[in-house]
Each structure stands twice: as C-alpha cells, then as structure tokens.
Amino acid sequence: MRMARQVPIDRFAYLAKLSTTFHVGAHTLLVSKVQEGRWTYAVDGGSTSDTYPTQAEAWEAGVRAAD
C-alpha cells in the first residue's frame, strides 16, 4: 500500500489571499497579513517594516503615510 505524500505548501502563498488594495487619493495602499495577528501596509508599491495587530490599524497607518 502506498502512503499519500503531503503536498509542499508555499508558506507565503496565502498572503495574496489576505491582502487588500485601497485607493487613497492618488495613491495605492496595500494592506497585508504577514502572520497571525500581524498586518503591514505598502503605499504605491513601497514597503514598511512596521507591523500592526489589526488590519484596521495597518490601514490607518497606511492612510496617514499616503497623506
């Protein structure tokens, strides 16, 4: 009898599903979950090293950065 092998999982593939794009004036804001309970944002394709405990807090920080 053959045992089923577990399919390798790309541990970052789920991030695409947990990212949301917003338009803030002339800017594009991407809010992404980086791990359980940690969110980050990127304005116009850039990145930040800051993380936030909720999606709402990351969005708020991103809006302030885009302003």
SETORMAR-83289 format. One line per field, with one value per atom (N, C-alpha, C, O): residue number from 1; chain; x, y, z. Coordinates in Angstrom, 2 decimals. Each point is the difference from the previous one (the first is absolute). Example, Ala and Ser with C-alpha at 12.3 -4.5 7.8 and 13.67 -1.06 7.14 Angstrom:
2
i c(1  1  1  1  2  2  2  2)
ch c(A  A  A  A  A  A  A  A)
xx c(13.19  -0.89  0.90  1.04  -1.39  0.82  -0.77  0.51)
yy c(-5.69  1.19  1.20  -0.02  1.07  1.19  1.09  1.11)
zz c(7.80  0.00  0.00  0.66  -1.38  0.06  0.73  0.17)
//
This chain:
67
i c(1  1  1  1  2  2  2  2  3  3  3  3  4  4  4  4  5  5  5  5  6  6  6  6  7  7  7  7  8  8  8  8  9  9  9  9  10  10  10  10  11  11  11  11  12  12  12  12  13  13  13  13  14  14  14  14  15  15  15  15  16  16  16  16  17  17  17  17  18  18  18  18  19  19  19  19  20  20  20  20  21  21  21  21  22  22  22  22  23  23  23  23  24  24  24  24  25  25  25  25  26  26  26  26  27  27  27  27  28  28  28  28  29  29  29  29  30  30  30  30  31  31  31  31  32  32  32  32  33  33  33  33  34  34  34  34  35  35  35  35  36  36  36  36  37  37  37  37  38  38  38  38  39  39  39  39  40  40  40  40  41  41  41  41  42  42  42  42  43  43  43  43  44  44  44  44  45  45  45  45  46  46  46  46  47  47  47  47  48  48  48  48  49  49  49  49  50  50  50  50  51  51  51  51  52  52  52  52  53  53  53  53  54  54  54  54  55  55  55  55  56  56  56  56  57  57  57  57  58  58  58  58  59  59  59  59  60  60  60  60  61  61  61  61  62  62  62  62  63  63  63  63  64  64  64  64  65  65  65  65  66  66  66  66  67  67  67  67)
ch c(A  A  A  A  A  A  A  A  A  A  A  A  A  A  A  A  A  A  A  A  A  A  A  A  A  A  A  A  A  A  A  A  A  A  A  A  A  A  A  A  A  A  A  A  A  A  A  A  A  A  A  A  A  A  A  A  A  A  A  A  A  A  A  A  A  A  A  A  A  A  A  A  A  A  A  A  A  A  A  A  A  A  A  A  A  A  A  A  A  A  A  A  A  A  A  A  A  A  A  A  A  A  A  A  A  A  A  A  A  A  A  A  A  A  A  A  A  A  A  A  A  A  A  A  A  A  A  A  A  A  A  A  A  A  A  A  A  A  A  A  A  A  A  A  A  A  A  A  A  A  A  A  A  A  A  A  A  A  A  A  A  A  A  A  A  A  A  A  A  A  A  A  A  A  A  A  A  A  A  A  A  A  A  A  A  A  A  A  A  A  A  A  A  A  A  A  A  A  A  A  A  A  A  A  A  A  A  A  A  A  A  A  A  A  A  A  A  A  A  A  A  A  A  A  A  A  A  A  A  A  A  A  A  A  A  A  A  A  A  A  A  A  A  A  A  A  A  A  A  A  A  A  A  A  A  A  A  A  A  A  A  A  A  A  A  A  A  A)
xx c(0.85  -0.85  0.90  0.95  -1.26  0.77  -0.60  -1.22  2.07  -0.43  -0.11  0.82  -1.81  -0.15  1.04  0.24  0.38  0.97  -0.68  -0.90  1.33  -0.54  0.59  1.20  -2.05  0.44  0.69  -0.54  1.73  0.69  -0.87  -0.64  0.65  -0.82  0.93  0.94  -1.21  0.73  -0.51  -1.15  1.99  -0.48  -0.36  -0.60  0.95  -0.36  -1.15  -0.48  0.04  -1.07  -1.30  -0.76  0.51  -1.24  -0.05  -1.09  2.23  0.00  -0.76  -0.65  0.71  -0.72  -1.49  -0.70  0.22  -1.41  -0.34  -1.17  2.18  -0.24  0.55  0.45  -0.48  0.41  -1.17  -0.76  0.63  -1.08  0.58  0.84  -1.27  0.47  -1.06  -1.18  1.62  -0.86  0.59  1.21  -2.05  0.46  -0.22  -1.12  2.22  -0.03  0.48  1.20  -2.14  0.35  0.68  -0.58  1.79  0.74  0.90  0.78  -0.87  0.89  -0.72  -1.23  2.01  -0.51  0.56  1.21  -2.10  0.36  -0.30  -1.13  2.14  -0.16  0.17  1.05  -2.07  0.06  0.06  -0.85  1.86  0.23  0.21  0.58  -1.07  0.25  1.34  0.20  0.73  1.32  0.14  0.85  -1.65  -0.08  -1.21  -0.63  0.30  -1.19  0.12  0.94  -1.88  0.00  0.96  0.24  0.34  0.92  -0.34  -0.10  -0.07  -0.35  0.99  0.60  -0.41  0.88  -0.65  -1.03  1.64  -0.54  1.13  1.17  -1.53  0.94  -0.74  -1.14  1.79  -0.58  0.72  1.22  -1.97  0.53  1.12  1.00  -1.17  0.97  1.21  0.84  -0.73  1.12  -0.28  -0.91  1.69  -0.25  0.34  0.64  -1.08  0.31  0.43  -0.42  1.23  0.40  -0.92  0.12  -1.02  -0.93  -1.09  -0.45  0.03  -1.15  -0.98  0.36  -1.61  -1.09  -0.84  -0.08  -0.56  -0.77  -1.29  -0.52  -0.01  -1.26  0.12  0.84  -1.72  -0.05  -0.39  0.54  -1.45  -0.46  1.13  0.11  0.73  1.12  1.04  0.56  -0.32  0.93  -0.57  0.73  -2.04  -0.64  0.11  0.34  -0.62  0.08  1.42  0.16  0.86  1.38  0.34  0.72  -1.23  0.24  -0.64  0.58  -1.79  -0.69  0.79  0.17  0.31  0.81  1.28  0.39  0.25  1.22  -0.27  0.85  -2.00  -0.34  -0.38  0.07  -0.47  -0.47  1.13  -0.24)
yy c(-1.17  1.17  1.24  0.09  0.86  1.25  1.02  0.12  0.59  1.07  1.30  0.26  0.50  1.30  0.96  0.07  0.66  1.01  1.34  0.34  0.40  1.35  0.91  -0.02  0.79  0.93  1.18  0.57  -0.20  1.16  1.25  0.22  0.58  1.22  1.20  0.09  0.83  1.27  0.81  0.44  -0.23  0.65  1.47  0.60  -0.01  1.39  0.13  1.11  -2.21  0.06  0.53  0.67  -0.95  0.46  1.51  0.57  0.11  1.46  0.69  1.03  -1.56  0.60  0.03  0.92  -1.93  -0.06  0.89  0.33  0.08  0.81  1.41  0.63  -0.16  1.36  0.72  -0.58  1.85  0.81  1.30  0.62  -0.20  1.25  1.07  -0.24  1.43  1.16  1.14  0.05  0.85  1.21  1.16  0.27  0.43  1.13  1.21  0.20  0.60  1.12  -0.53  -0.82  1.29  -0.45  -1.20  -0.42  -0.12  -1.07  -1.35  -0.06  -1.01  -1.35  -0.55  0.02  -0.50  -0.51  -1.50  -0.41  -0.40  -1.44  -0.37  0.26  -0.88  -0.46  -1.53  -0.64  0.06  -1.44  -0.61  0.62  -1.84  -0.76  -0.70  -0.74  0.96  -0.61  -1.22  -0.86  0.78  -1.18  0.18  1.06  -2.07  0.09  1.17  0.07  0.86  1.15  1.11  0.90  -0.95  1.06  0.39  -0.85  2.14  0.57  1.09  0.61  -0.37  1.07  0.69  -0.45  1.52  0.71  0.41  0.03  0.27  0.53  1.08  -0.20  1.34  1.10  0.08  0.10  -0.14  0.10  -1.00  0.34  -1.56  -1.05  -0.01  -0.90  1.87  0.00  -1.00  -0.81  0.87  -0.89  0.71  1.05  -1.63  0.52  -1.16  -1.14  1.40  -1.06  -0.05  -0.89  1.84  0.04  -1.04  -0.27  -0.32  -0.90  0.46  0.70  -1.10  0.44  -1.21  -0.97  1.04  -1.16  -0.26  -1.11  2.13  -0.20  0.59  0.85  -1.33  0.52  1.47  0.80  -0.43  1.38  0.95  1.10  -1.51  0.85  0.14  1.08  -2.15  0.07  0.92  0.79  -0.90  0.87  1.44  0.86  -0.57  1.38  0.58  1.14  -1.94  0.45  0.23  0.94  -1.80  0.15  1.26  0.69  -0.39  1.22  1.23  0.95  -0.98  1.13  0.15  1.12  -2.24  0.04  0.51  0.67  -0.98  0.43  1.47  0.63  -0.09  1.39  0.99  1.21)
zz c(0.00  0.00  0.00  0.77  -1.63  -0.08  0.96  0.12  0.53  0.90  -0.80  -0.88  1.18  -0.66  0.54  1.21  -2.11  0.42  0.12  -0.78  1.76  0.17  -1.07  -0.24  -0.37  -1.03  0.67  0.95  -1.42  0.60  -0.15  -1.03  2.06  0.00  -0.01  0.79  -1.70  -0.03  1.18  -0.01  1.02  1.22  -0.19  0.89  -2.03  -0.26  -1.00  -0.23  -0.34  -1.01  0.59  -0.69  1.96  0.61  0.13  0.14  -0.17  0.15  -1.11  0.24  -1.45  -1.11  0.28  -0.41  1.12  0.34  1.17  0.21  0.56  1.18  -0.17  0.96  -2.18  -0.30  -0.66  -0.78  1.12  -0.56  -0.50  0.66  -1.83  -0.60  0.16  -0.22  0.62  0.14  -0.82  -0.22  -0.23  -0.68  0.95  0.44  -0.14  0.94  -0.79  -0.18  -0.28  -0.87  -1.25  -0.71  0.44  -1.18  0.32  -0.85  2.06  0.45  0.04  0.10  -0.18  0.16  1.31  0.23  0.62  1.31  0.03  -0.24  0.54  0.11  1.46  0.59  0.01  1.38  -0.03  -0.62  1.29  -0.08  1.38  0.90  -0.75  1.22  -0.17  -0.96  1.90  -0.11  0.90  -0.25  1.27  0.86  0.89  -0.01  0.77  0.84  0.96  0.80  -0.88  0.89  -0.38  0.80  -2.01  -0.45  -1.43  -0.88  0.67  -1.30  -0.35  0.89  -2.17  -0.47  -1.19  -0.50  0.05  -1.16  -0.93  0.39  -1.62  -1.00  -0.78  -0.42  0.23  -0.77  -1.33  -0.05  -1.03  -1.36  -0.28  -0.63  1.10  -0.30  0.90  -0.11  1.01  0.94  1.11  -0.11  1.16  1.12  1.30  0.00  1.09  1.32  0.87  -0.23  1.22  0.92  1.22  0.83  -0.74  1.13  -0.16  -1.12  2.22  -0.01  1.07  0.94  -1.11  0.86  0.39  -0.75  1.91  0.47  -0.76  0.03  -0.71  -0.74  -1.40  -0.28  -0.59  -1.36  0.02  -0.77  1.65  0.08  0.40  -0.55  1.49  0.41  -1.12  -0.19  -0.55  -1.14  -1.07  -0.60  0.35  -0.99  0.41  -0.81  2.09  0.51  -0.15  -0.42  0.76  -0.14  -1.48  -0.33  -0.54  -1.44  -0.55  -0.84  1.30  -0.44  0.46  -0.76  2.00  0.50  -0.83  -0.33  -0.02  -0.80  -1.41  -0.59  0.04  -1.36  -0.05  -1.06  2.20  0.05  -0.12  0.03)
//
